[in-house]
Amino acid sequence: MADLSAFPITSRWPAENPDVLQLYSTPTPNGVKVSIMLEEIGLPYEPHFINIGANETWGPEYLSLNPNGKIPAILDPNGPGGKPLALFESGAILIYLAEKTGKLMSSDPAKRYETIEWVMFQMAGLGPMFGQLGFFHKFAGKDIEDKRPRDRYAKESHRIIRVLETRLEGRDWVMGDEYSIADIAMLGWVRNLIGFYGAGEFVEYDQLKRVPEWLESGLARPAVQRGLDIPKRPA
């Protein structure tokens, strides 16, 4: 049995099965990237719900794993060289899991880097812009008279989702015929934009064709449906 006692996070969230990958997360658009990935590749793992509303990511145990205090993070007892590996940042985790299992990312060098660039597109643009638009529209809008912040993010989100729309022309998935970590990175964010955030009007979502078709296909995948609800929120 693997010994994870050197990692302080396990004192706060003990591993029932330390021989499998430990996931520390919340089912947010960033969090579900990793749970969906794990469900897709079938790698055994143990999820731990992190209550971001109670600021659990800012405790010393969680910060020992991710000094940036964000979810998700993983602890893989079977990392490179058979040694435990702690990893944070959802994009880095997706790439790691794809390379670890040889799944959902092409082994062809050119296609591999092309996949990574679309993951970075989500990490650097699509996710942050959709998140800020959602914040100002759903949460802060009623309290802030100046609508310029919201409108700034709305304009950029409108542009970014059309980058994805153009990319999907003639393609079922971001990388063509093959579903990949690039799709996993973006599905939760597009779903949240038009669902939880209710911000579809700002990006004129109803004028898009390929993005809605792509989202519907992605959400129909059983692994995606499972991953969207992992870790389970406490009752």
C-alpha distance (Angstrom), angle and dihedral (degrees) to the residues before:
residue distance angle dihedral
M1 . . .
A2 3.80 . .
D3 3.78 117.9 .
L4 3.80 110.3 -135.3
S5 3.80 96.2 164.0
A6 3.81 91.3 112.5
F7 3.81 88.5 69.9
P8 3.83 110.8 79.0
I9 3.80 92.2 -154.1
T10 3.81 89.6 72.1
S11 3.80 90.3 63.8
R12 3.81 89.4 61.9
W13 3.80 96.8 36.4
P14 3.84 106.2 25.2
A15 3.78 118.6 -153.6
E16 3.79 113.8 -119.6
N17 3.79 88.6 -167.0
P18 3.81 109.0 24.6
D19 3.80 91.5 -179.4
V20 3.82 92.4 73.5
L21 3.78 131.6 64.7
Q22 3.80 113.9 -80.1
L23 3.82 117.2 -139.2
Y24 3.81 120.5 -161.4
S25 3.77 108.9 -169.0
T26 3.79 154.0 113.9
P27 3.83 125.1 -127.3
T28 3.81 95.6 -103.0
P29 3.83 123.7 127.6
N30 3.81 89.9 -89.3
G31 3.79 94.9 41.2
V32 3.79 97.1 50.3
K33 3.79 92.3 55.7
V34 3.79 88.6 76.6
S35 3.81 98.3 38.6
I36 3.81 90.1 49.7
M37 3.80 90.2 48.1
L38 3.79 92.1 50.3
E39 3.78 91.4 48.4
E40 3.81 91.2 48.5
I41 3.80 95.8 50.5
G42 3.81 95.7 39.2
L43 3.79 95.3 -130.8
P44 3.83 111.4 158.6
Y45 3.79 112.5 -112.7
E46 3.78 143.4 159.5
P47 3.82 117.0 -132.1
H48 3.79 123.7 -147.2
F49 3.80 119.4 -165.1
I50 3.80 112.1 -131.4
N51 3.80 113.1 -160.0
I52 3.77 103.1 -140.0
G53 3.81 89.7 176.2
A54 3.80 88.1 63.7
N55 3.83 91.2 46.5
E56 3.81 92.8 -115.7
T57 3.80 90.5 152.0
W58 3.80 89.4 66.1
G59 3.79 95.1 59.1
P60 3.81 118.0 105.3
E61 3.81 93.1 -111.0
Y62 3.79 94.5 57.4
L63 3.80 93.5 39.3
S64 3.79 88.6 55.8
L65 3.80 86.9 66.6
N66 3.78 99.2 34.9
P67 3.82 115.3 19.7
N68 3.82 88.3 -169.1
G69 3.80 90.4 65.4
K70 3.81 97.0 -133.1
I71 3.79 134.8 123.3
P72 2.97 140.2 -85.4
A73 3.79 113.9 50.0
I74 3.79 132.6 153.2
L75 3.76 138.9 -155.2
D76 3.79 112.3 -156.1
P77 3.82 113.3 -166.8
N78 3.80 88.1 -166.0
G79 3.77 100.2 54.9
P80 3.81 129.2 144.3
G81 3.77 112.2 -37.8
G82 3.79 89.9 11.7
K83 3.80 91.4 -73.1
P84 3.83 125.8 126.1
L85 3.80 114.8 -93.5
A86 3.80 126.0 -159.1
L87 3.79 114.8 -159.4
F88 3.80 137.4 174.6
E89 3.84 135.9 -177.6
S90 3.79 113.3 71.8
G91 3.80 95.2 -124.0
A92 3.78 92.6 52.7
I93 3.80 90.1 48.0
L94 3.82 91.9 51.6
I95 3.80 91.1 51.8
Y96 3.80 91.9 45.9
L97 3.80 93.8 50.7
A98 3.80 92.0 45.7
E99 3.78 91.5 52.3
K100 3.80 93.3 41.8
T101 3.81 92.8 55.2
G102 3.80 102.3 25.8
K103 3.80 89.8 -124.9
L104 3.82 136.3 125.6
M105 3.80 95.2 9.2
S106 3.78 125.9 75.1
S107 3.79 119.0 -113.3
D108 3.81 88.6 -144.2
P109 3.83 104.1 105.7
A110 3.81 95.7 -135.7
K111 3.80 94.2 47.4
R112 3.79 90.4 43.1
Y113 3.80 92.1 57.8
E114 3.80 91.2 42.6
T115 3.80 88.8 55.3
I116 3.78 91.1 48.6
E117 3.80 91.9 50.7
W118 3.81 90.3 57.4
V119 3.79 90.5 48.5
M120 3.81 87.2 52.5
F121 3.82 89.4 48.1
Q122 3.79 87.5 59.5
M123 3.79 94.4 43.3
A124 3.80 96.0 47.7
G125 3.80 102.1 32.3
L126 3.76 122.8 5.2
G127 3.79 97.8 46.0
P128 3.82 99.2 42.6
M129 3.80 94.0 44.0
F130 3.81 95.0 46.4
G131 3.79 89.8 46.1
Q132 3.79 93.7 52.1
L133 3.80 92.5 45.4
G134 3.79 89.3 50.2
F135 3.79 91.9 49.5
F136 3.79 95.8 50.3
H137 3.81 93.7 41.9
K138 3.80 101.9 42.1
F139 3.78 103.5 27.5
A140 3.82 115.2 15.2
G141 3.79 103.5 28.4
K142 3.79 96.8 88.8
D143 3.80 91.5 51.9
I144 3.79 99.9 45.2
E145 3.79 117.1 69.4
D146 3.78 93.0 -170.9
K147 3.82 104.8 80.7
R148 3.78 95.0 -174.0
P149 3.83 94.4 98.5
R150 3.80 91.6 52.1
D151 3.79 92.3 44.0
R152 3.79 91.6 49.4
Y153 3.78 91.9 56.1
A154 3.79 91.8 40.7
K155 3.80 91.2 55.5
E156 3.79 93.1 48.2
S157 3.81 92.8 44.9
H158 3.82 88.8 50.4
R159 3.80 88.8 54.9
I160 3.81 96.2 42.9
I161 3.78 96.6 51.1
R162 3.80 87.8 54.0
V163 3.78 89.7 54.7
L164 3.81 85.6 59.3
E165 3.82 91.2 43.8
T166 3.81 90.3 54.8
R167 3.80 92.5 45.2
L168 3.80 90.8 54.9
E169 3.80 93.9 54.6
G170 3.80 106.0 123.0
R171 3.81 90.7 0.0
D172 3.79 133.1 101.2
W173 3.79 91.3 -157.6
V174 3.80 135.9 18.8
M175 3.81 90.9 -94.6
G176 3.79 95.3 40.4
D177 3.79 121.2 -106.6
E178 3.81 93.6 -1.4
Y179 3.79 122.9 79.7
S180 3.81 109.1 -137.2
I181 3.79 147.7 166.3
A182 3.82 87.1 -79.1
D183 3.80 89.1 67.7
I184 3.80 92.7 43.4
A185 3.80 90.5 52.8
M186 3.81 92.9 56.9
L187 3.80 107.5 31.9
G188 3.80 96.5 80.5
W189 3.78 93.4 47.0
V190 3.80 95.8 51.0
R191 3.80 89.6 45.2
N192 3.80 90.9 52.2
L193 3.78 94.2 45.7
I194 3.79 93.6 60.5
G195 3.80 96.8 27.9
F196 3.79 119.3 35.6
Y197 3.81 94.7 18.1
G198 3.81 94.2 40.8
A199 3.78 89.3 -148.5
G200 3.79 100.1 132.0
E201 3.80 92.0 114.4
F202 3.80 91.6 61.8
V203 3.80 92.3 59.3
E204 3.82 93.7 36.0
Y205 3.78 89.2 -120.9
D206 3.80 92.5 175.5
Q207 3.81 89.1 65.0
L208 3.80 92.1 60.3
K209 3.79 123.2 90.8
R210 3.78 111.0 176.5
V211 3.81 99.0 41.7
P212 3.84 93.7 55.3
E213 3.81 90.5 47.7
W214 3.80 90.7 49.0
L215 3.79 92.1 47.5
E216 3.80 92.3 49.6
S217 3.81 91.3 50.2
G218 3.78 91.8 48.1
L219 3.79 95.3 48.0
A220 3.81 89.9 49.6
R221 3.80 91.3 64.4
P222 3.84 110.4 104.7
A223 3.81 92.7 -138.0
V224 3.80 90.4 53.6
Q225 3.79 91.8 50.5
R226 3.79 90.7 51.1
G227 3.78 94.6 44.0
L228 3.80 93.6 52.0
D229 3.80 89.1 68.0
I230 3.82 99.5 44.3
P231 2.96 126.4 138.0
K232 3.79 92.8 32.5
R233 3.77 113.7 -123.2
P234 3.81 112.5 -122.0
A235 3.80 113.2 -99.8
